[in-house]
Amino acid sequence: MERIYNFSAGPAVLPREVLEQARDELVNWQGCGMSVMEMSHRGKEYMGIQAEAEADLRELMAIPANYKVLFLQGGASSQFAMVPMNLLRGKASADYLNTGVWSKKAIKEAKNFGAVKVVASSEDKSFSYVPTQDAWKLDSNAAYLHITPNETIGGVEMFWVPETGEVPLVADMSSTILSRPMDVSKYGLIYAGAQKNIGPAGLTLVIVRDDLIGQPIAGTPTMFDYKTHGDNDSMYNTPPTYAIYIAGLVFKLLKAKGGLGAMERTNRQKAALLYDYLDSTHFYHSPVARENRSLMNVPFTLKDAALDEDFLKAAKSRGLVQLKGHRSVGGMRASIYNAMPVEGVRALVDIMKEFEKARG
Ligand SMILES: *Cc1c(COP(=O)(O)O)cnc(C)c1O
């Protein structure tokens, strides 16, 4: 079978070029006689791979020198705990913006470590928008403000960065990192699970400003202290070596393709193909406020939910898979990360049009 178009929200499609290079290098990496998976993480070959991955990421995202790049494990879900454990720093509470399923999980976990103040919530309208900052109640003494710039399940994205003064901004960028340029200097900490827009599952990326680490709450396990990993170049223990190698190949490819500005242009083009069509028909519907429509995750519903299964079948027969919406919201969701080619989105719009013609 040829490659299909995989619209999964994560683990998600990876660039074909990266998979092919990994295949070619799988058994014998660059003539060294072994696979990357078999290398000692303290050997010079692997250390070179990781250092290059970090350097390429720093260049791609223009990460300032006073930020650490950490290659961790445990997924974004572990960061829901590591962030408060490390960033509360003796303060009474932290601020959280509640824009969807992932925000809620982050809030729930943070409550295990300190007081949480929800500055605003869009739960009143089924998480279909992001409240604008004039409607927020920010606490100038908060340890940090946590946001989820792209809610992967709701398909709700923020295209602006909040003003927080001295309060560090923390962002769960799991499903938006590398999709467009971000000004890292506006954030205290950025984290992302790799399996959406970076590489394989098993790697979690953390980018954190130096001055925020080193004051974990009492009893923080060594492995959950950012400083442990910062002081040891993410090699305090064995890092997820193969996932980091693949992520490194992705970083190189993005650089070769023109960097994050080029990614943004393609991603906007892909998203416009879908949203323009959704807006032109009454057969399908986008539940998300226009100004918050995600470039990466596009949920939509059919006018008649009884047609959902037939639609999924029709799409699958053309090699378009993983379009079923998250079980908590229903309908459809097309995740169109960096590695989804424009042709895949065109093929999706084509089948949507045909299905409307046949069943509308
Ligand atoms: C997928 C996702 C998570 C959870 O990631 P894990 O790596 O599975 O823990 C958290 N936040 C967002 C925004 C996500 O998209």
The ligand as an SDF file (V2000), in Angstrom:
LIG
                    3D

 15 15  0  0  0  0  0  0  0  0999 V2000
   -1.5230   15.7720   23.3810 C   0  0  0  0  0  0  0  0  0  0  0  0
   -1.5350   16.9160   24.3120 C   0  0  0  0  0  0  0  0  0  0  0  0
   -1.2100   16.7740   25.6730 C   0  0  0  0  0  0  0  0  0  0  0  0
   -0.8790   15.4310   26.2780 C   0  0  0  0  0  0  0  0  0  0  0  0
    0.3280   14.9990   25.8090 O   0  0  0  0  0  0  0  0  0  0  0  0
    1.0270   13.6450   26.3460 P   0  0  0  0  0  0  0  0  0  0  0  0
    2.3770   13.7610   25.7280 O   0  0  0  0  0  0  0  0  0  0  0  0
    0.1990   12.5140   25.8310 O   0  0  0  0  0  0  0  0  0  0  0  0
    1.0560   13.6970   27.8240 O   0  0  0  0  0  0  0  0  0  0  0  0
   -1.2100   17.8960   26.4700 C   0  0  0  0  0  0  0  0  0  0  0  0
   -1.5080   19.1050   25.9740 N   0  0  0  0  0  0  0  0  0  0  0  0
   -1.8370   19.2870   24.6760 C   0  0  0  0  0  0  0  0  0  0  0  0
   -2.1460   20.6600   24.1860 C   0  0  0  0  0  0  0  0  0  0  0  0
   -1.8530   18.1960   23.8040 C   0  0  0  0  0  0  0  0  0  0  0  0
   -2.1700   18.3770   22.5180 O   0  0  0  0  0  0  0  0  0  0  0  0
  1  2  1  0
  2  3  1  0
  2 14  2  0
  3  4  1  0
  3 10  2  0
  4  5  1  0
  5  6  1  0
  6  7  2  0
  6  8  1  0
  6  9  1  0
 10 11  1  0
 11 12  2  0
 12 13  1  0
 12 14  1  0
 14 15  1  0
M  END
$$$$
